[in-house]
Amino acid sequence: MAATRSFLDNLTNLRLVLSVAVEHIQANRDQFVKSGTAEQMRQAQTLISKIQTLAEELDKEFTALENLVAQQRRLM
């Protein structure tokens, strides 16, 4: 049971971190574009690309988890 509680805690923490990240991006993107250097813009593009790749992987994992949960519910 500790492993399942930990898993749920990790999902809760992920939701919180993502929520804060979205708020931070929304609050600061315009200022970054106005004041960032060309090098900082390139760094941002690289980081955005890497984050998007991780978001796609996360979406695939969520889809797989949802499918497993649905299968388990059908068995119950």
C-alpha positions as CSV (number, residue, x, y, z in Angstrom):
1,M,0.0,0.0,0.0
2,A,2.9,2.4,0.6
3,A,3.9,2.2,-3.0
4,T,0.4,3.1,-4.2
5,R,0.2,6.0,-1.8
6,S,3.6,7.2,-3.0
7,F,2.4,7.0,-6.6
8,L,-0.6,9.1,-5.8
9,D,1.5,11.6,-3.9
10,N,3.9,11.9,-6.9
11,L,0.9,12.6,-9.2
12,T,-0.4,15.2,-6.8
13,N,3.1,16.8,-6.6
14,L,3.4,16.7,-10.4
15,R,0.1,18.5,-10.8
16,L,1.2,21.2,-8.4
17,V,4.6,21.7,-10.0
18,L,3.0,21.9,-13.5
19,S,0.4,24.4,-12.3
20,V,3.1,26.6,-10.8
21,A,5.1,26.3,-14.0
22,V,2.2,27.3,-16.2
23,E,1.4,30.3,-14.0
24,H,5.1,31.4,-14.0
25,I,5.3,31.1,-17.8
26,Q,2.1,33.1,-18.3
27,A,3.3,35.8,-15.9
28,N,6.7,36.2,-17.4
29,R,6.7,35.3,-21.1
30,D,6.1,38.8,-22.5
31,Q,8.8,40.3,-20.3
32,F,11.3,37.6,-21.3
33,V,10.6,38.2,-25.0
34,K,11.1,42.0,-24.6
35,S,14.3,41.8,-22.5
36,G,16.0,38.5,-23.3
37,T,19.2,38.3,-25.4
38,A,19.5,36.4,-28.6
39,E,21.4,33.7,-26.7
40,Q,18.7,33.4,-24.1
41,M,16.1,33.1,-26.8
42,R,18.1,30.2,-28.3
43,Q,18.4,28.6,-24.9
44,A,14.6,29.0,-24.3
45,Q,13.9,27.3,-27.7
46,T,16.1,24.4,-26.8
47,L,14.5,24.0,-23.4
48,I,11.0,24.3,-24.8
49,S,11.7,21.6,-27.3
50,K,13.1,19.3,-24.5
51,I,10.1,20.0,-22.3
52,Q,7.6,19.4,-25.2
53,T,9.3,16.0,-25.7
54,L,8.9,15.1,-22.1
55,A,5.2,16.3,-22.1
56,E,4.6,14.0,-25.1
57,E,6.1,11.1,-23.2
58,L,4.1,12.0,-20.1
59,D,0.9,12.1,-22.2
60,K,1.7,8.6,-23.5
61,E,2.2,7.3,-20.0
62,F,-1.0,8.8,-18.8
63,T,-2.9,7.2,-21.7
64,A,-1.3,3.8,-20.8
65,L,-2.2,4.3,-17.2
66,E,-5.8,5.3,-18.0
67,N,-6.1,2.2,-20.2
68,L,-4.8,-0.1,-17.4
69,V,-7.2,1.5,-14.9
70,A,-10.1,1.0,-17.3
71,Q,-9.2,-2.7,-17.8
72,Q,-8.9,-3.2,-14.1
73,R,-12.3,-1.6,-13.5
74,R,-13.9,-3.9,-16.0
75,L,-12.5,-6.9,-14.2
76,M,-14.0,-5.8,-10.9
